[in-house]
Amino acid sequence: MPASNALSRRFEREADRYAPDVTRDREAFISTMEKLADLNLADRDPNPAREFMFYSHPSIKKRIAFARQHAL
């Protein structure tokens, strides 16, 4: 499970890079991530070991941080 989750997180990071590039709207991506976290009652900043073992997507905190740092 950790190996397949790591691969899935890699694909999700690529998708997270693609979305703001295509839409040219970083804030919309960030807003969407925040709304999804609220809707799914997500742990925005999980323990790194728990994220590594069980999460198929990067944490919301990491996804938002990436979006803020990624140049359009």
HELIX and SHEET records of a PDB file:
HELIX    1   1 PRO A    2  THR A   23  1                                  22    
HELIX    2   2 ARG A   26  ASN A   40  1                                  15    
HELIX    3   3 PRO A   48  PHE A   54  1                                   7    
HELIX    4   4 ILE A   60  GLN A   69  1                                  10    
END                                                                             
